[in-house]
């Protein structure tokens, strides 16, 4: 099976549009797409002992105007730190459900300075033989 982690968002069904989800004044998206690592995730006996590929994507609602004007790294979101923290969290927690992991990742992201909201997608590329991947996408606000 080819490991593919390209997440194409499904058309929302009766969801609020992205424009409505974001505050219209000075709101931007910082993203991490298709962060792939191995971790224990799942309820099946084999999933509890053998790490499997996990694919995580984040869309973080932040105001980047201050950083853009100051050109100072300290005024922006440290996405490298956040990506490392997401992987460490997943490896350490060994969650039973993708929903639990997504919720924990959202909490981690919202604890970062500047993050107003986050969309988290957690996928398991090898979960179903006939599917590219399965997973969950959640949206949380601070």
TAZIHU-V53094 format. One record per pair of residues at least 6 apart in sequence whose C-alpha atoms are under 6 Angstrom apart, sorted by the first residue. I is the first residue (numbers start at 0). J is the second residue. D is the distance in whole Angstrom. If there is no record, write none. Layout:
I/J/D + I/J/D
//
This chain:
4/33/6 + 25/62/6 + 26/61/6 + 26/62/5 + 27/60/6 + 27/61/5 + 27/62/6 + 28/59/5 + 28/60/5 + 29/58/6 + 29/59/5 + 30/57/5 + 30/58/4 + 30/59/6 + 31/56/5 + 31/57/5 + 32/56/4 + 33/54/6 + 33/55/5 + 33/56/5 + 34/54/5 + 34/55/5 + 35/53/6 + 35/54/5 + 36/52/6 + 36/53/6 + 37/50/5 + 37/51/5 + 37/52/4 + 37/53/6 + 38/50/4 + 38/51/6 + 38/90/5 + 39/47/6 + 39/50/4 + 39/93/5 + 40/93/6 + 40/94/5 + 40/95/6 + 41/95/4 + 41/96/6 + 42/95/5 + 53/122/6 + 53/123/5 + 54/121/6 + 54/122/5 + 55/120/6 + 55/121/5 + 56/119/6 + 56/120/5 + 57/118/6 + 57/119/5 + 58/117/6 + 58/118/5 + 59/116/6 + 59/117/5 + 60/114/6 + 60/115/5 + 60/116/5 + 61/113/6 + 61/114/5 + 61/115/6 + 66/74/5 + 66/75/5 + 109/141/6 + 115/140/6 + 115/141/5 + 116/139/6 + 116/140/4 + 116/141/6 + 117/138/6 + 117/139/5 + 118/137/6 + 118/138/4 + 119/136/5 + 119/137/5 + 120/135/6 + 120/136/4 + 121/134/5 + 121/135/6 + 122/133/5 + 122/134/4 + 123/132/5 + 123/133/5 + 123/134/6 + 124/131/6 + 124/132/4
//
